[in-house]
Amino acid sequence: MKPPAEKIEVQDGYYMLIIVQDGVVKHFTPNVSLSHADFVKRSVGTLPADAWVGSVTKNDGYLTAINSFTFYQNQLPAPIEIQKAVQAQFC
């Protein structure tokens, strides 16, 4: 899915898979039964070098982007520029 113009509400405890490129959430899906690899393949084919893929979740009211273990070998919070893109798109 391509993001709409308005912010999308993420309910507490929910996850979405996302791709961020050029400081903007380009693709997302609430279908967390997909692996990050399958999500990338279905959305863009192969992940562009300047793009990031991971998950967004809200826990206790805090919205956070988490790195994809498949692509980055860790599940740490994403870099600040990714967090800003997520905050701009989701609430």
Backbone as CSV, one residue per row, in Angstrom:
resi,resn,N_x,N_y,N_z,CA_x,CA_y,CA_z,C_x,C_y,C_z
1,MET,0.833,-1.184,0.000,0.000,0.000,0.000,0.872,1.240,0.000
2,LYS,0.482,2.190,-0.753,1.154,3.488,-0.705,0.449,4.327,0.347
3,PRO,1.214,5.105,1.113,0.609,5.901,2.181,-0.342,6.971,1.665
4,PRO,-1.453,7.173,2.359,-2.362,8.260,2.007,-1.806,9.603,2.484
5,ALA,-2.480,10.680,2.121,-2.023,12.020,2.485,-2.181,12.305,3.977
6,GLU,-3.138,11.648,4.642,-3.371,11.896,6.067,-2.602,10.884,6.918
7,LYS,-2.378,11.264,8.179,-1.707,10.357,9.102,-2.582,9.132,9.371
8,ILE,-1.932,8.021,9.577,-2.610,6.762,9.853,-2.435,6.447,11.331
9,GLU,-3.531,6.130,11.987,-3.457,5.798,13.408,-3.032,4.342,13.577
10,VAL,-2.044,4.140,14.411,-1.601,2.799,14.782,-2.104,2.561,16.198
11,GLN,-2.894,1.513,16.369,-3.408,1.208,17.700,-2.304,0.618,18.564
12,ASP,-2.393,0.847,19.846,-1.410,0.342,20.790,-1.274,-1.174,20.649
13,GLY,-0.038,-1.645,20.520,0.235,-3.070,20.408,0.230,-3.602,18.980
14,TYR,-0.127,-2.783,17.993,-0.174,-3.217,16.598,1.157,-2.955,15.905
15,TYR,1.400,-3.709,14.855,2.606,-3.589,14.039,2.222,-3.372,12.587
16,MET,3.109,-2.729,11.836,3.004,-2.634,10.386,4.407,-2.778,9.818
17,LEU,4.494,-3.332,8.636,5.756,-3.396,7.908,5.835,-2.146,7.045
18,ILE,7.010,-1.537,6.983,7.143,-0.283,6.230,8.451,-0.233,5.439
19,ILE,8.416,0.549,4.368,9.614,0.893,3.604,9.698,2.409,3.580
20,VAL,10.851,2.939,3.971,11.090,4.384,3.971,12.190,4.677,2.954
21,GLN,11.944,5.688,2.130,12.936,6.119,1.145,12.831,7.630,0.997
22,ASP,13.964,8.288,0.939,14.011,9.744,0.794,13.240,10.452,1.903
23,GLY,13.299,9.905,3.112,12.659,10.531,4.266,11.147,10.415,4.303
24,VAL,10.578,9.520,3.481,9.126,9.369,3.394,8.766,7.886,3.445
25,VAL,7.682,7.559,4.145,7.172,6.189,4.117,6.575,5.967,2.733
26,LYS,7.193,5.087,1.956,6.759,4.840,0.573,5.743,3.706,0.488
27,HIS,5.922,2.679,1.323,5.036,1.520,1.312,4.822,1.043,2.745
28,PHE,3.640,0.497,2.993,3.386,-0.111,4.295,2.292,-1.162,4.144
29,THR,2.252,-2.082,5.088,1.179,-3.064,5.139,0.950,-3.480,6.589
30,PRO,-0.302,-3.662,6.956,-0.594,-4.208,8.279,-0.501,-5.741,8.270
31,ASN,-0.192,-6.337,7.126,-0.109,-7.792,6.986,1.218,-8.293,7.552
32,VAL,1.265,-8.496,8.856,2.504,-8.922,9.501,2.741,-10.428,9.376
33,SER,1.882,-11.114,8.626,2.169,-12.520,8.336,3.245,-12.637,7.249
34,LEU,3.514,-11.524,6.553,4.605,-11.488,5.574,5.933,-11.304,6.290
35,SER,6.974,-11.920,5.763,8.318,-11.594,6.246,8.707,-10.252,5.630
36,HIS,9.726,-9.610,6.189,10.197,-8.364,5.587,10.674,-8.615,4.161
37,ALA,11.311,-9.760,3.924,11.800,-10.089,2.576,10.638,-10.203,1.581
38,ASP,9.564,-10.880,1.978,8.400,-11.005,1.093,7.724,-9.660,0.866
39,PHE,7.642,-8.854,1.915,7.054,-7.518,1.789,7.829,-6.680,0.780
40,VAL,9.157,-6.691,0.885,9.995,-5.938,-0.066,9.789,-6.471,-1.475
41,LYS,9.820,-7.791,-1.622,9.665,-8.398,-2.946,8.338,-8.007,-3.588
42,ARG,7.260,-8.034,-2.811,5.939,-7.691,-3.344,5.773,-6.193,-3.592
43,SER,6.448,-5.384,-2.787,6.281,-3.923,-2.897,7.174,-3.287,-3.950
44,VAL,8.469,-3.655,-3.946,9.430,-2.979,-4.825,10.359,-3.926,-5.579
45,GLY,10.244,-5.210,-5.364,11.132,-6.177,-6.022,12.387,-6.406,-5.206
46,THR,13.305,-5.458,-5.259,14.500,-5.490,-4.412,14.606,-4.139,-3.706
47,LEU,15.134,-4.168,-2.506,15.228,-2.945,-1.714,16.271,-2.011,-2.314
48,PRO,15.869,-0.797,-2.707,16.854,0.166,-3.218,17.921,0.473,-2.158
49,ALA,19.105,0.800,-2.608,20.226,1.057,-1.699,19.933,2.194,-0.723
50,ASP,19.110,3.161,-1.130,18.827,4.309,-0.265,17.521,4.149,0.525
51,ALA,16.979,2.957,0.556,15.726,2.714,1.284,15.993,1.911,2.557
52,TRP,15.037,1.959,3.456,15.098,1.240,4.737,13.821,0.437,4.871
53,VAL,13.910,-0.766,5.450,12.731,-1.590,5.697,12.735,-2.050,7.155
54,GLY,11.546,-2.084,7.720,11.405,-2.532,9.100,9.952,-2.536,9.501
55,SER,9.737,-2.416,10.793,8.388,-2.424,11.344,8.148,-1.148,12.130
56,VAL,6.877,-0.773,12.221,6.479,0.312,13.097,5.485,-0.275,14.092
57,THR,5.609,0.127,15.326,4.712,-0.351,16.369,4.437,0.766,17.356
58,LYS,3.331,0.634,18.044,3.028,1.575,19.120,2.835,0.753,20.391
59,ASN,3.604,1.096,21.407,3.508,0.440,22.711,3.463,1.500,23.794
60,ASP,2.467,1.388,24.650,2.254,2.372,25.724,2.207,3.796,25.174
61,GLY,1.643,3.938,23.980,1.483,5.255,23.373,2.688,5.763,22.606
62,TYR,3.801,5.025,22.630,5.021,5.452,21.929,5.134,4.758,20.581
63,LEU,5.227,5.532,19.528,5.365,5.033,18.171,6.849,4.887,17.848
64,THR,7.262,3.700,17.394,8.677,3.440,17.154,8.871,2.602,15.898
65,ALA,9.881,2.936,15.125,10.302,2.125,13.983,11.441,1.220,14.441
66,ILE,11.362,-0.046,14.037,12.335,-1.061,14.435,12.986,-1.634,13.182
67,ASN,14.320,-1.776,13.199,15.047,-2.357,12.073,14.578,-3.782,11.781
68,SER,14.612,-4.168,10.515,14.337,-5.537,10.099,15.559,-6.399,10.374
69,PHE,15.383,-7.454,11.155,16.505,-8.357,11.427,17.013,-8.984,10.136
70,THR,16.105,-9.297,9.226,16.466,-9.919,7.949,17.451,-9.061,7.163
71,PHE,17.266,-7.753,7.188,18.095,-6.854,6.390,19.267,-6.247,7.165
72,TYR,19.134,-6.096,8.492,20.151,-5.370,9.260,20.781,-6.191,10.383
73,GLN,20.370,-7.434,10.537,20.894,-8.344,11.561,20.750,-7.802,12.987
74,ASN,19.745,-6.936,13.190,19.400,-6.482,14.536,17.960,-5.989,14.523
75,GLN,17.391,-5.883,15.699,16.033,-5.354,15.833,16.044,-4.153,16.773
76,LEU,16.988,-3.268,16.520,17.119,-2.048,17.306,16.207,-0.961,16.749
77,PRO,15.947,0.073,17.529,15.207,1.212,16.977,15.931,1.765,15.749
78,ALA,15.157,2.154,14.769,15.712,2.684,13.515,16.403,4.027,13.752
79,PRO,17.234,4.451,12.802,17.895,5.760,12.905,16.881,6.901,13.001
80,ILE,17.326,8.023,13.508,16.459,9.172,13.777,15.722,9.653,12.522
81,GLU,16.364,9.622,11.350,15.686,10.087,10.141,14.513,9.166,9.768
82,ILE,14.617,7.905,10.093,13.513,6.962,9.871,12.404,7.237,10.876
83,GLN,12.779,7.468,12.127,11.791,7.774,13.174,10.987,9.026,12.788
84,LYS,11.667,10.016,12.239,10.970,11.254,11.823,9.974,10.979,10.697
85,ALA,10.362,10.146,9.737,9.454,9.791,8.639,8.231,9.049,9.175
86,VAL,8.447,8.180,10.137,7.344,7.422,10.742,6.418,8.363,11.510
87,GLN,6.979,9.277,12.278,6.172,10.232,13.043,5.347,11.124,12.114
88,ALA,5.876,11.412,10.927,5.159,12.248,9.971,3.991,11.511,9.325
89,GLN,4.071,10.177,9.226,3.068,9.393,8.524,2.041,8.735,9.442
90,PHE,2.484,8.341,10.636,1.621,7.595,11.547,1.414,8.374,12.848
91,CYS,0.339,8.037,13.546,0.101,8.637,14.859,-0.459,7.592,15.807
